[in-house]
Amino acid sequence: ILLLLQAAPLLMLLTLALTAVSAAAMQSGTTPQGAAYVSGGISHQELRALHERRNEFNLWVVTAAAKSGAYLADVLVTIRDSKKQVVFNRRLEGPWLFINLPLGTYQVEAALDGKAQTRTTTIHRGDLHQAFFYFDTGDTVGEENSKPFENNPYDGKKKR
């Protein structure tokens, strides 16, 4: 029992450190033009938290491996308005980006390892657009995610 009591503060510090690392991976802010955004998704907890906020934004960007569907991080996402002005330019630390853009037409570019893909979207009032970017990588889905998991944040059935 004495050993357990001595280890408790260390376990508490470790738990806090792990929570801080996970929270640090989620990025949020406002672009210089005033567009609010949030990104992340490196854990199931982050995916659920982001998914719950999806209705606050009008564009959802997802980055994944082409063959396996494994989510990808470290993708540079650049969004330009119809005047070719950059309204968002950031390397994502997770596979999801939600951003609330003003009404208009945008070019969304995602780049990984020197390969870029572009999608064009037009945001209208009340819209929710999705842009999926699949890259040819060797990334695979880990064993812990190879089967559907009980708390699937995408099925729309469970509220967390």
DSSP file (Angstrom, degrees, kcal/mol; ACC not computed):
  #  RESIDUE AA STRUCTURE BP1 BP2  ACC     N-H-->O    O-->H-N    N-H-->O    O-->H-N    TCO  KAPPA ALPHA  PHI   PSI    X-CA   Y-CA   Z-CA
    1    1 A I     >        0   0    0      0, 0.0     4,-2.5     0, 0.0     5,-0.2   0.000 360.0 360.0 360.0 -40.3    0.0    0.0    0.0
    2    2 A L  H  >  +     0   0    0      1,-0.2     4,-2.1     2,-0.2     5,-0.2   0.909 360.0  50.0 -61.3 -41.9    2.9    2.4    0.8
    3    3 A L  H  > S+     0   0    0      1,-0.2     4,-1.9     2,-0.2    -1,-0.2   0.901 110.1  50.7 -63.0 -40.9    4.4    1.8   -2.6
    4    4 A L  H  > S+     0   0    0      1,-0.2     4,-1.3     2,-0.2    -2,-0.2   0.901 109.8  50.0 -63.6 -41.8    1.0    2.4   -4.3
    5    5 A L  H  < S+     0   0    0     -4,-2.5    -1,-0.2     1,-0.2    -2,-0.2   0.869 111.3  48.9 -65.3 -36.1    0.6    5.7   -2.3
    6    6 A Q  H  X S+     0   0    0     -4,-2.1     4,-0.5     1,-0.2    -1,-0.2   0.836 112.4  48.5 -71.0 -32.0    4.1    6.8   -3.4
    7    7 A A  H  X S+     0   0    0     -4,-1.9     4,-2.5     1,-0.2     5,-0.2   0.701  91.2  81.8 -80.8 -19.6    3.4    5.9   -7.0
    8    8 A A  H  X S+     0   0    0     -4,-1.3     4,-2.4     1,-0.2    -1,-0.2   0.901  90.3  48.6 -56.5 -47.6    0.0    7.8   -7.1
    9    9 A P  H  > S+     0   0    0      0, 0.0     4,-2.3     0, 0.0    -1,-0.2   0.895 112.2  50.2 -61.6 -37.1    1.6   11.3   -7.7
   10   10 A L  H  X S+     0   0    0     -4,-0.5     4,-2.4     2,-0.2    -2,-0.2   0.914 110.8  48.7 -65.5 -42.6    3.7    9.9  -10.5
   11   11 A L  H  X S+     0   0    0     -4,-2.5     4,-2.4     2,-0.2    -1,-0.2   0.890 110.3  52.0 -63.6 -39.1    0.7    8.2  -12.2
   12   12 A M  H  X S+     0   0    0     -4,-2.4     4,-2.4    -5,-0.2    -2,-0.2   0.922 110.5  48.0 -63.5 -43.9   -1.3   11.5  -11.9
   13   13 A L  H  X S+     0   0    0     -4,-2.3     4,-2.5     2,-0.2    -2,-0.2   0.905 111.4  50.4 -63.0 -42.0    1.6   13.4  -13.6
   14   14 A L  H  X S+     0   0    0     -4,-2.4     4,-2.4     2,-0.2    -2,-0.2   0.914 110.5  49.3 -62.6 -43.6    1.8   10.8  -16.3
   15   15 A T  H  X S+     0   0    0     -4,-2.4     4,-2.2     1,-0.2    -2,-0.2   0.918 112.1  48.2 -62.1 -44.5   -2.0   11.0  -16.9
   16   16 A L  H  X S+     0   0    0     -4,-2.4     4,-2.3     1,-0.2    -2,-0.2   0.890 111.0  51.2 -63.9 -39.5   -1.9   14.8  -17.1
   17   17 A A  H  X S+     0   0    0     -4,-2.5     4,-2.2     2,-0.2    -2,-0.2   0.918 110.5  47.8 -64.6 -43.6    1.1   14.7  -19.5
   18   18 A L  H  X S+     0   0    0     -4,-2.4     4,-2.1     1,-0.2    -2,-0.2   0.889 112.0  50.1 -65.4 -38.9   -0.7   12.3  -21.8
   19   19 A T  H  X S+     0   0    0     -4,-2.2     4,-2.6     1,-0.2    -1,-0.2   0.902 110.0  50.9 -64.5 -41.1   -3.8   14.4  -21.7
   20   20 A A  H  X S+     0   0    0     -4,-2.3     4,-2.4     2,-0.2    -2,-0.2   0.889 108.5  51.6 -64.8 -39.5   -1.8   17.5  -22.5
   21   21 A V  H  X S+     0   0    0     -4,-2.2     4,-1.0     2,-0.2    -1,-0.2   0.929 112.3  46.0 -63.0 -44.7   -0.1   15.8  -25.5
   22   22 A S  H >X S+     0   0    0     -4,-2.1     4,-0.8     1,-0.2     3,-0.5   0.921 114.5  47.1 -64.2 -44.4   -3.5   14.8  -26.9
   23   23 A A  H >< S+     0   0    0     -4,-2.6     3,-0.6     1,-0.2    -1,-0.2   0.853 106.9  58.4 -66.3 -34.1   -5.0   18.2  -26.4
   24   24 A A  H 3< S+     0   0    0     -4,-2.4    -1,-0.2     1,-0.2    -2,-0.2   0.780  96.9  62.8 -67.1 -25.6   -2.0   19.9  -27.9
   25   25 A A  H << S+     0   0    0     -4,-1.0     2,-0.4    -3,-0.5    68,-0.3   0.811  87.0  82.2 -71.3 -29.3   -2.6   18.0  -31.1
   26   26 A M    <<  -     0   0    0     -4,-0.8     2,-0.4    -3,-0.6    14,-0.2  -0.641  69.5-161.2 -77.5 130.0   -5.9   19.6  -31.7
   27   27 A Q  E     +A   39   0A   0     12,-2.4    12,-3.0    -2,-0.4     2,-0.3  -0.899  15.8 166.2-111.6 139.4   -5.5   23.0  -33.3
   28   28 A S  E     +A   38   0A   0     -2,-0.4     2,-0.3    10,-0.3    10,-0.2  -0.989  15.0 107.5-147.4 157.5   -8.0   25.8  -33.3
   29   29 A G  E     -A   37   0A   0      8,-2.1     8,-2.5    -2,-0.3     2,-0.4  -0.986  57.0 -77.5 169.7-162.1   -8.1   29.4  -34.1
   30   30 A T  E     -A   36   0A   0     -2,-0.3     6,-0.2     6,-0.2    -2,-0.0  -0.998  36.8-125.1-133.2 134.8   -9.2   32.1  -36.4
   31   31 A T    >   -     0   0    0      4,-2.5     3,-2.3    -2,-0.4    57,-0.1  -0.284  36.6-100.8 -70.6 164.5   -7.5   33.0  -39.7
   32   32 A P  T 3  S+     0   0    0      0, 0.0    -1,-0.1     0, 0.0    56,-0.1   0.777 126.8  56.1 -56.8 -25.1   -6.4   36.6  -40.3
   33   33 A Q  T 3  S-     0   0    0     54,-0.3    55,-0.0     2,-0.1    54,-0.0   0.481 125.6-102.8 -86.0  -2.8   -9.6   37.0  -42.5
   34   34 A G  S <  S+     0   0    0     -3,-2.3     2,-0.6     1,-0.3    -1,-0.0   0.557  70.2 146.3  97.5   8.8  -11.7   35.9  -39.5
   35   35 A A        -     0   0    0     52,-0.2    -4,-2.5    64,-0.0    -1,-0.3  -0.708  41.9-138.9 -83.6 120.1  -12.5   32.3  -40.5
   36   36 A A  E     +A   30   0A   0     -2,-0.6    64,-2.6    64,-0.5     2,-0.3  -0.524  29.3 174.2 -75.7 143.3  -12.8   30.0  -37.4
   37   37 A Y  E     -AB  29  99A   0     -8,-2.5    -8,-2.1    62,-0.2     2,-0.3  -0.978  20.6-171.6-146.4 159.7  -11.2   26.6  -37.7
   38   38 A V  E     +AB  28  98A   0     60,-2.5    60,-3.1    -2,-0.3     2,-0.3  -0.971  14.2 174.3-148.0 141.1  -10.4   23.5  -35.7
   39   39 A S  E     +AB  27  97A   0    -12,-3.0   -12,-2.4    -2,-0.3     2,-0.3  -0.964  24.3  89.1-145.6 162.6   -8.3   20.5  -36.7
   40   40 A G  E     + B   0  96A   0     56,-2.0    56,-2.4    -2,-0.3    54,-0.1  -0.991  15.1 168.1 152.4-144.6   -6.9   17.3  -35.3
   41   41 A G        +     0   0    0     -2,-0.3    -1,-0.1    53,-0.2     6,-0.1   0.722  29.3 136.4 107.6  28.7   -8.2   13.7  -35.0
   42   42 A I  S    S+     0   0    0    -20,-0.2     2,-0.3    52,-0.1     3,-0.0   0.540  73.0  37.4 -85.4  -3.1   -5.2   11.7  -33.9
   43   43 A S  S  > S-     0   0    0      1,-0.1     4,-2.5   -21,-0.1     5,-0.2  -0.940  86.8-112.4-138.0 162.4   -7.2    9.8  -31.3
   44   44 A H  H  > S+     0   0    0     -2,-0.3     4,-2.4     1,-0.2     5,-0.2   0.879 118.9  56.1 -60.6 -36.7  -10.7    8.4  -31.1
   45   45 A Q  H  > S+     0   0    0      1,-0.2     4,-2.3     2,-0.2    -1,-0.2   0.925 108.9  45.6 -62.0 -45.0  -11.4   11.0  -28.4
   46   46 A E  H  > S+     0   0    0      2,-0.2     4,-2.9     1,-0.2     5,-0.3   0.903 110.5  53.7 -65.7 -40.8  -10.4   13.9  -30.7
   47   47 A L  H  X S+     0   0    0     -4,-2.5     4,-2.7     1,-0.2    -2,-0.2   0.921 110.9  46.3 -59.7 -43.3  -12.4   12.4  -33.6
   48   48 A R  H  X S+     0   0    0     -4,-2.4     4,-2.1     2,-0.2    -1,-0.2   0.922 112.7  49.9 -64.7 -43.3  -15.5   12.3  -31.4
   49   49 A A  H  X S+     0   0    0     -4,-2.3     4,-0.7     1,-0.2    -2,-0.2   0.914 114.6  44.2 -62.7 -42.7  -14.9   15.9  -30.1
   50   50 A L  H >< S+     0   0    0     -4,-2.9     3,-1.2     1,-0.2     4,-0.4   0.923 110.5  54.4 -66.6 -44.1  -14.4   17.2  -33.6
   51   51 A H  H >< S+     0   0    0     -4,-2.7     3,-1.2     1,-0.3     4,-0.3   0.863 103.0  56.8 -60.0 -36.6  -17.4   15.3  -35.0
   52   52 A E  H 3< S+     0   0    0     -4,-2.1     3,-0.3     1,-0.2    -1,-0.3   0.757 109.7  46.5 -65.4 -23.5  -19.7   16.8  -32.3
   53   53 A R  T X< S+     0   0    0     -3,-1.2     3,-2.4    -4,-0.7     4,-0.3   0.405  78.9 107.1 -97.5   1.9  -18.6   20.3  -33.6
   54   54 A R  G X  S+     0   0    0     -3,-1.2     3,-1.4    -4,-0.4    -1,-0.2   0.780  71.7  60.9 -56.4 -31.8  -19.1   19.6  -37.3
   55   55 A N  G 3  S+     0   0    0     -3,-0.3    -1,-0.3     1,-0.3    -2,-0.1   0.567  91.7  68.2 -75.2  -6.6  -22.3   21.7  -37.6
   56   56 A E  G <  S+     0   0    0     -3,-2.4     2,-0.3     2,-0.0    -1,-0.3   0.576 101.1  54.3 -82.0  -9.8  -20.4   24.8  -36.5
   57   57 A F    <   -     0   0    0     -3,-1.4    43,-0.2    -4,-0.3     3,-0.1  -0.823  64.3-149.3-128.1 159.6  -18.4   24.8  -39.8
   58   58 A N  S    S+     0   0    0     41,-1.0    71,-2.9    -2,-0.3     2,-0.4   0.466  82.6  50.7-110.5  -2.0  -19.2   24.8  -43.5
   59   59 A L  E     -Cd  99 129A   0     40,-1.6    40,-2.3    69,-0.2     2,-0.5  -0.992  57.8-171.9-137.9 131.9  -16.1   22.9  -44.8
   60   60 A W  E     -Cd  98 130A   0     69,-2.5    71,-2.7    -2,-0.4     2,-0.4  -0.983   7.6-165.4-123.0 117.9  -14.8   19.6  -43.6
   61   61 A V  E     -Cd  97 131A   0     36,-3.1    36,-2.2    -2,-0.5     2,-0.4  -0.894   5.2-172.0-106.0 132.2  -11.4   18.4  -45.0
   62   62 A V  E     -Cd  96 132A   0     69,-2.5    71,-2.7    -2,-0.4     2,-0.4  -0.985   6.1-162.6-125.8 134.1  -10.3   14.8  -44.5
   63   63 A T  E     + d   0 133A   0     32,-1.9     9,-2.3    -2,-0.4     2,-0.3  -0.968  23.4 152.8-118.5 132.0   -6.9   13.4  -45.4
   64   64 A A  E     -Ed  71 134A   0     69,-2.5    71,-2.5    -2,-0.4     2,-0.3  -0.961  47.4 -89.6-151.9 164.1   -6.3    9.6  -45.7
   65   65 A A  E  >  - d   0 135A   0      5,-2.8     4,-1.6    -2,-0.3    71,-0.2  -0.609  35.8-133.6 -77.8 138.3   -4.3    6.9  -47.4
   66   66 A A  T  4 S+     0   0    0     69,-3.1    70,-0.2    -2,-0.3    -1,-0.1   0.897  96.7  34.1 -63.4 -45.1   -5.7    5.8  -50.7
   67   67 A K  T  4 S+     0   0    0     70,-0.3    -1,-0.2    68,-0.3    73,-0.1   0.904 130.8  25.8 -83.0 -41.4   -5.5    2.0  -50.3
   68   68 A S  T  4 S-     0   0    0     71,-0.4    -2,-0.2    69,-0.2    -1,-0.1   0.716  90.3-129.3 -97.7 -22.3   -6.2    1.5  -46.6
   69   69 A G     <  +     0   0    0     -4,-1.6    -3,-0.1     1,-0.3    71,-0.1   0.512  50.2 159.7  81.7   4.3   -8.2    4.5  -45.7
   70   70 A A        -     0   0    0     69,-0.3    -5,-2.8    -6,-0.1    -1,-0.3  -0.372  46.4-110.0 -60.7 134.6   -5.8    5.2  -42.8
   71   71 A Y  B     -E   64   0A   0     -7,-0.2     2,-0.4    -3,-0.1    -7,-0.3  -0.378  33.6-146.1 -66.5 145.8   -6.1    8.8  -41.6
   72   72 A L        -     0   0    0     -9,-2.3    -9,-0.3    23,-0.1     2,-0.2  -0.922  13.7-170.8-119.0 140.9   -3.0   10.9  -42.4
   73   73 A A        +     0   0    0     -2,-0.4    20,-0.2     1,-0.1     3,-0.1  -0.587  64.2  55.0-110.7 179.5   -1.5   13.8  -40.5
   74   74 A D  S    S+     0   0    0     18,-2.7     2,-0.5     1,-0.2    19,-0.2   0.782  71.1 145.2  65.3  30.2    1.2   16.2  -41.5
   75   75 A V        -     0   0    0     17,-0.5    17,-2.9    19,-0.3     2,-0.6  -0.850  48.8-131.2 -99.1 132.6   -0.6   17.3  -44.7
   76   76 A L  E     -FG  91 111B   0     35,-2.5    35,-2.4    -2,-0.5     2,-0.5  -0.747  24.2-165.8 -84.3 119.9   -0.3   20.9  -45.8
   77   77 A V  E     -FG  90 110B   0     13,-2.7    13,-2.2    -2,-0.6     2,-0.4  -0.932   7.7-178.4-111.4 126.6   -3.7   22.4  -46.5
   78   78 A T  E     -FG  89 109B   0     31,-2.7    31,-3.1    -2,-0.5     2,-0.5  -0.990   5.8-167.0-124.3 129.0   -4.0   25.7  -48.4
   79   79 A I  E     -FG  88 108B   0      9,-2.9     8,-3.3    -2,-0.4     9,-1.4  -0.972   5.6-171.7-119.0 128.2   -7.3   27.3  -49.1
   80   80 A R  E     -FG  86 107B   0     27,-2.6    27,-2.5    -2,-0.5     6,-0.2  -0.926  15.8-133.6-118.8 143.5   -7.6   30.2  -51.6
   81   81 A D    >   -     0   0    0      4,-2.4     3,-2.3    -2,-0.4    25,-0.2  -0.177  44.5 -82.8 -82.4-176.5  -10.6   32.4  -52.3
   82   82 A S  T 3  S+     0   0    0     23,-0.5    24,-0.1     1,-0.3    -1,-0.1   0.680 132.1  56.2 -64.6 -17.7  -11.9   33.3  -55.8
   83   83 A K  T 3  S-     0   0    0      2,-0.1    -1,-0.3     0, 0.0     3,-0.1   0.282 119.3-112.0 -94.1   9.2   -9.3   36.1  -56.0
   84   84 A K    <   +     0   0    0     -3,-2.3     2,-0.4     1,-0.3    -2,-0.1   0.629  69.1 147.6  68.1  16.8   -6.5   33.5  -55.3
   85   85 A Q        -     0   0    0      1,-0.1    -4,-2.4     2,-0.0     2,-0.4  -0.672  54.3-115.9 -81.1 134.9   -5.8   35.0  -51.9
   86   86 A V  E     +F   80   0B   0     -2,-0.4    -6,-0.3    -6,-0.2     3,-0.1  -0.583  38.4 170.1 -73.0 123.3   -4.7   32.5  -49.3
   87   87 A V  E    S+     0   0B   0     -8,-3.3   -54,-0.3    -2,-0.4     2,-0.3   0.555  71.0  19.5-108.6 -14.7   -7.3   32.3  -46.5
   88   88 A F  E     +F   79   0B   0     -9,-1.4    -9,-2.9   -57,-0.1    -1,-0.4  -0.942  58.8 164.3-154.4 133.8   -5.9   29.2  -44.7
   89   89 A N  E     +F   78   0B   0     -2,-0.3     2,-0.3   -11,-0.2   -11,-0.2  -0.781  24.6 132.3-153.4 102.8   -2.4   27.7  -44.9
   90   90 A R  E     -F   77   0B   0    -13,-2.2   -13,-2.7    -2,-0.3     2,-0.6  -0.993  53.5-121.1-156.4 142.9   -1.4   25.2  -42.3
   91   91 A R  E     -F   76   0B   0     -2,-0.3   -15,-0.3   -15,-0.3     2,-0.3  -0.784  41.1-131.9 -83.4 122.0    0.2   21.8  -41.9
   92   92 A L        -     0   0    0    -17,-2.9   -18,-2.7    -2,-0.6   -17,-0.5  -0.548  15.4-158.8 -82.7 138.7   -2.3   19.7  -40.0
   93   93 A E  S    S+     0   0    0    -68,-0.3    -1,-0.1    -2,-0.3   -20,-0.1   0.396  82.2  31.0 -92.2   1.5   -1.4   17.6  -37.0
   94   94 A G  S    S-     0   0    0    -54,-0.1   -19,-0.3     2,-0.1   -53,-0.2  -0.885  90.3-102.4-146.9 176.6   -4.4   15.3  -37.6
   95   95 A P  S    S+     0   0    0      0, 0.0   -32,-1.9     0, 0.0     2,-0.4   0.580  92.9  69.3 -84.9  -9.5   -6.5   14.1  -40.5
   96   96 A W  E     -BC  40  62A   0    -56,-2.4   -56,-2.0   -34,-0.2     2,-0.4  -0.889  50.4-179.1-117.2 141.5   -9.5   16.4  -40.1
   97   97 A L  E     -BC  39  61A   0    -36,-2.2   -36,-3.1    -2,-0.4     2,-0.4  -0.992   4.2-171.3-133.1 127.6  -10.0   20.1  -40.6
   98   98 A F  E     +BC  38  60A   0    -60,-3.1   -60,-2.5    -2,-0.4     2,-0.3  -0.976  14.7 171.9-113.4 132.6  -13.2   22.0  -40.0
   99   99 A I  E     -BC  37  59A   0    -40,-2.3   -40,-1.6    -2,-0.4   -41,-1.0  -0.998  30.1-141.3-142.8 144.2  -13.3   25.6  -41.1
  100  100 A N        -     0   0    0    -64,-2.6   -64,-0.5    -2,-0.3   -43,-0.1  -0.853  30.8-174.1-107.7  96.4  -16.1   28.2  -41.4
  101  101 A L        -     0   0    0     -2,-0.8     3,-0.1   -66,-0.1     5,-0.0  -0.579  28.1-106.0 -91.9 150.8  -15.5   30.1  -44.6
  102  102 A P        -     0   0    0      0, 0.0    21,-0.2     0, 0.0    -1,-0.1  -0.305  57.6 -76.0 -63.3 159.8  -17.4   33.2  -45.8
  103  103 A L  S    S+     0   0    0     19,-0.1     2,-0.3     2,-0.0    21,-0.2  -0.296  90.9  76.3 -57.7 141.1  -19.8   32.6  -48.7
  104  104 A G  E    S- H   0 123B   0     19,-1.8    19,-3.5    -3,-0.1     2,-0.4  -0.898  81.3 -54.8 147.3-175.7  -17.9   32.1  -52.0
  105  105 A T  E     - H   0 122B   0     -2,-0.3   -23,-0.5    17,-0.3     2,-0.3  -0.827  49.3-174.4-103.4 137.4  -15.8   29.8  -54.2
  106  106 A Y  E     - H   0 121B   0     15,-3.3    15,-2.5    -2,-0.4     2,-0.6  -0.956  24.3-141.4-133.8 147.9  -12.6   28.3  -52.8
  107  107 A Q  E     -GH  80 120B   0    -27,-2.5   -27,-2.6    -2,-0.3     2,-0.5  -0.957  22.6-162.0-105.6 121.1   -9.8   26.2  -54.1
  108  108 A V  E     -GH  79 119B   0     11,-3.5    11,-2.7    -2,-0.6     2,-0.4  -0.919   8.1-173.4-108.8 123.3   -8.7   23.7  -51.5
  109  109 A E  E     -GH  78 118B   0    -31,-3.1   -31,-2.7    -2,-0.5     2,-0.4  -0.952   8.6-170.6-119.8 135.5   -5.3   22.1  -51.9
  110  110 A A  E     -GH  77 117B   0      7,-2.3     7,-2.4    -2,-0.4     2,-0.4  -0.993   9.4-171.2-123.2 131.5   -3.7   19.3  -49.8
  111  111 A A  E     +GH  76 116B   0    -35,-2.4   -35,-2.5    -2,-0.4     2,-0.4  -0.980  10.1 172.0-129.1 134.5   -0.1   18.4  -50.2
  112  112 A L  E >  S- H   0 115B   0      3,-2.6     3,-2.0    -2,-0.4   -37,-0.1  -0.984  72.2 -11.9-141.2 127.4    1.9   15.5  -48.8
  113  113 A D  T 3  S-     0   0    0     -2,-0.4     3,-0.1     1,-0.3    -1,-0.1   0.866 129.5 -50.7  51.8  42.7    5.5   14.6  -49.7
  114  114 A G  T 3  S+     0   0    0      1,-0.2     2,-0.5     0, 0.0    -1,-0.3   0.460 115.3 113.0  79.9   0.6    5.6   16.9  -52.7
  115  115 A K  E <   -H  112   0B   0     -3,-2.0    -3,-2.6     2,-0.0     2,-0.3  -0.930  46.8-168.8-110.2 126.4    2.3   15.7  -54.2
  116  116 A A  E     -H  111   0B   0     -2,-0.5     2,-0.3    -5,-0.2    -5,-0.2  -0.868  10.1-168.5-117.9 147.6   -0.6   18.1  -54.2
  117  117 A Q  E     -H  110   0B   0     -7,-2.4    -7,-2.3    -2,-0.3     2,-0.4  -0.962  10.1-155.1-129.0 148.6   -4.3   17.6  -55.0
  118  118 A T  E     -H  109   0B   0     -2,-0.3     2,-0.3    -9,-0.2    -9,-0.2  -0.973  11.0-178.3-130.5 140.9   -6.9   20.3  -55.5
  119  119 A R  E     -H  108   0B   0    -11,-2.7   -11,-3.5    -2,-0.4     2,-0.4  -0.966  16.1-145.1-129.7 148.7  -10.7   20.5  -55.1
  120  120 A T  E     +H  107   0B   0     -2,-0.3     2,-0.3   -13,-0.2   -13,-0.2  -0.947  22.2 173.7-114.6 137.6  -12.9   23.5  -55.8
  121  121 A T  E     -H  106   0B   0    -15,-2.5   -15,-3.3    -2,-0.4     2,-0.5  -0.990  23.1-145.8-141.6 149.4  -16.0   24.2  -53.7
  122  122 A T  E     -H  105   0B   0     -2,-0.3     2,-0.6   -17,-0.3   -17,-0.3  -0.975  16.7-146.4-118.1 122.1  -18.6   26.9  -53.5
  123  123 A I  E     +H  104   0B   0    -19,-3.5   -19,-1.8    -2,-0.5     2,-0.3  -0.772  19.9 179.8 -91.6 122.2  -20.0   27.8  -50.0
  124  124 A H    >   -     0   0    0     -2,-0.6     3,-2.0   -21,-0.2     2,-0.1  -0.730  45.7 -71.1-110.9 165.6  -23.6   28.9  -49.9
  125  125 A R  T 3  S+     0   0    0     -2,-0.3    -1,-0.1     1,-0.3   -67,-0.0  -0.354 121.4  12.5 -57.6 130.1  -25.6   29.8  -46.9
  126  126 A G  T 3  S+     0   0    0      1,-0.2    -1,-0.3    -2,-0.1     2,-0.1   0.473  96.5 142.6  82.3   3.1  -26.4   26.7  -44.7
  127  127 A D    <   -     0   0    0     -3,-2.0     2,-0.3     1,-0.0    -1,-0.2  -0.358  36.3-167.9 -76.7 154.3  -23.9   24.5  -46.6
  128  128 A L        -     0   0    0     -2,-0.1     2,-0.3     2,-0.0   -69,-0.2  -0.882  18.1-173.4-136.2 107.7  -21.7   21.8  -45.2
  129  129 A H  E     -d   59   0A   0    -71,-2.9   -69,-2.5    -2,-0.3     2,-0.4  -0.736   9.8-155.0-102.7 149.8  -19.1   20.7  -47.8
  130  130 A Q  E     -d   60   0A   0     -2,-0.3     2,-0.5   -71,-0.2   -69,-0.2  -0.975   5.3-169.0-123.2 139.7  -16.7   17.8  -47.5
  131  131 A A  E     -d   61   0A   0    -71,-2.7   -69,-2.5    -2,-0.4     2,-0.4  -0.971   8.3-164.6-128.5 115.5  -13.3   17.6  -49.3
  132  132 A F  E     -d   62   0A   0     -2,-0.5     2,-0.5   -71,-0.2   -69,-0.2  -0.852   2.3-167.6-103.1 133.8  -11.6   14.2  -49.2
  133  133 A F  E     -d   63   0A   0    -71,-2.7   -69,-2.5    -2,-0.4     2,-0.5  -0.974   3.1-169.7-123.5 117.5   -7.9   13.9  -50.1
  134  134 A Y  E     -d   64   0A   0     -2,-0.5     2,-0.4   -71,-0.2   -69,-0.2  -0.925   5.2-166.2-111.1 127.1   -6.5   10.4  -50.6
  135  135 A F  E     -d   65   0A   0    -71,-2.5   -69,-3.1    -2,-0.5     2,-1.2  -0.874  27.7-116.0-114.0 144.2   -2.8    9.9  -51.0
  136  136 A D        +     0   0    0     -2,-0.4     2,-0.3   -71,-0.2   -71,-0.1  -0.664  60.8 139.7 -77.4 100.0   -0.8    6.9  -52.2
  137  137 A T        -     0   0    0     -2,-1.2   -70,-0.3     2,-0.2   -69,-0.2  -0.830  64.1-116.6-132.2 171.4    1.1    6.0  -49.1
  138  138 A G        +     0   0    0     -2,-0.3    -2,-0.1   -71,-0.1   -73,-0.0   0.328  69.6 132.0 -90.2   7.6    2.1    2.8  -47.4
  139  139 A D        -     0   0    0    -69,-0.1   -71,-0.4     1,-0.0   -69,-0.3  -0.323  36.0-170.2 -65.0 140.6    0.1    3.7  -44.3
  140  140 A T        -     0   0    0    -71,-0.1     2,-0.4   -72,-0.1    -2,-0.1  -0.857  30.8 -96.2-126.7 163.0   -2.2    1.1  -43.0
  141  141 A V        -     0   0    0     -2,-0.3     5,-0.1   -71,-0.1   -71,-0.0  -0.670  48.4-115.9 -78.5 129.9   -5.0    1.0  -40.4
  142  142 A G    >   -     0   0    0     -2,-0.4     3,-2.1     1,-0.1     4,-0.4  -0.203  24.1-106.7 -65.2 158.1   -3.6   -0.2  -37.1
  143  143 A E  G >  S+     0   0    0      1,-0.3     3,-1.2     2,-0.2     4,-0.3   0.841 119.4  60.9 -54.0 -37.5   -4.8   -3.5  -35.5
  144  144 A E  G 3  S+     0   0    0      1,-0.3    -1,-0.3     2,-0.1     3,-0.1   0.685 114.0  36.0 -67.1 -15.9   -6.8   -1.5  -32.9
  145  145 A N  G <  S+     0   0    0     -3,-2.1    -1,-0.3     1,-0.1    -2,-0.2   0.251  86.2  99.2-117.4  10.8   -8.8    0.1  -35.7
  146  146 A S  S <  S+     0   0    0     -3,-1.2    -2,-0.1    -4,-0.4    -3,-0.1   0.703  86.1  44.1 -75.1 -17.7   -9.0   -2.8  -38.1
  147  147 A K  S    S-     0   0    0     -4,-0.3     0, 0.0    -3,-0.1     0, 0.0  -0.896 106.7 -85.0-120.4 153.6  -12.6   -3.7  -37.0
  148  148 A P        -     0   0    0      0, 0.0     2,-0.3     0, 0.0    -2,-0.1  -0.316  48.9-135.3 -55.6 136.4  -15.4   -1.3  -36.3
  149  149 A F    >   -     0   0    0     -4,-0.1     3,-1.0     1,-0.1    -4,-0.0  -0.690  14.6-115.5 -99.6 153.9  -15.1    0.0  -32.7
  150  150 A E  T 3  S+     0   0    0      1,-0.3     2,-0.5    -2,-0.3    -1,-0.1   0.830 110.6  48.2 -56.6 -39.8  -18.0    0.3  -30.3
  151  151 A N  T 3  S+     0   0    0      3,-0.0    -1,-0.3     2,-0.0  -103,-0.0  -0.314  75.9 175.3-100.8  50.6  -18.0    4.0  -30.0
  152  152 A N    X   -     0   0    0     -3,-1.0     3,-0.7    -2,-0.5     6,-0.4  -0.390  19.3-158.7 -58.8 116.4  -17.8    4.8  -33.7
  153  153 A P  T 3  S+     0   0    0      0, 0.0     3,-0.2     0, 0.0    -1,-0.2   0.582  85.0  56.4 -75.9  -6.7  -18.1    8.6  -34.0
  154  154 A Y  T 3  S+     0   0    0      1,-0.2    -2,-0.1     2,-0.1    -3,-0.0   0.581  80.7  81.8-101.1 -10.6  -19.3    8.5  -37.6
  155  155 A D  S <  S-     0   0    0     -3,-0.7    -1,-0.2     1,-0.1    -3,-0.0   0.652  83.2-140.1 -76.4 -12.2  -22.3    6.3  -37.4
  156  156 A G  S    S+     0   0    0     -4,-0.2    -1,-0.1    -3,-0.2    -2,-0.1   0.496  79.3  94.1  72.3   1.8  -24.6    9.1  -36.3
  157  157 A K  S    S+     0   0    0     -5,-0.2     2,-0.5     1,-0.1    -1,-0.1   0.810  71.1  61.5 -95.5 -35.1  -26.4    6.8  -33.8
  158  158 A K        -     0   0    0     -6,-0.4     2,-0.5     2,-0.0    -2,-0.2  -0.803  65.2-153.3-102.9 133.9  -24.6    7.4  -30.6
  159  159 A K              0   0    0     -2,-0.5    -2,-0.0     1,-0.1  -107,-0.0  -0.895 360.0 360.0-102.2 129.9  -24.4   10.7  -28.8
  160  160 A R              0   0    0     -2,-0.5    -1,-0.1  -112,-0.1  -111,-0.0   0.335 360.0 360.0-117.6 360.0  -21.4   11.3  -26.6
